[in-house]
Amino acid sequence: MKALYLLPLLLTTSLFSQGLDGEQLAQKHCASCHLITSNSDRLTDGKMGGPPMWGVLKKMKQKFPTQEEATSYIMSYALEPSEEKMLFPQATRDYFGVMPSVQGKVTKAELQAIANYLYKSTRERPENE
Ligand code: HEC
């Protein structure tokens, strides 16, 4: 029910990402653990390093409704993950562990591009809970 209103956002340009390709960067740096382009909650080989991105986004949008808040949370978390910042419940941490920092692997500008891309394009799972 929430998927359609995201469409107009796809048309806005990424002002802060300086022409970087957020999709490519997200695939490179985040997709190995977070399913990004799928609504499924399982990789075909059954191995996942983290919660699927639709799940991350769903949690974040409940807590941080604006794009600005949500993207700065993504950036802050990816650089300095911690139990205090976690929106996921303890069960997630027990299952996956706390996310390792991507510090040193992506620049801030790249992370901004990733965050913008994720916020705009990750589909949310159809409501079935
Ligand atoms: C090595 C695996 C791994 C990689 C790579 C990875 N993550 Fe994560 N991520 C996790 C795990 C595990 C969790 C769940 C535990 C937690 O929240 O720390 C998580 C959780 C998150 C959360 C939600 C935190 C919360 O609990 O509120 C965000 C946001 C996030 N990741 C963003 C990213 C972004 C952006 C990238 C790419 C730049 C990325 N992750 C790359 C493993 C990874």
Boltz pocket constraint, residues with backbone or C-beta under 6 A from the ligand:
constraints:
  - pocket:
      binder: B
      contacts: [[A, 25], [A, 26], [A, 29], [A, 30], [A, 31], [A, 32], [A, 33], [A, 34], [A, 49], [A, 50], [A, 51], [A, 56], [A, 59], [A, 73], [A, 74], [A, 77], [A, 78], [A, 81], [A, 82], [A, 85], [A, 86], [A, 87], [A, 88], [A, 92], [A, 93], [A, 96], [A, 97], [A, 98], [A, 99], [A, 100], [A, 102], [A, 106], [A, 114], [A, 115]]
      max_distance: 6.0
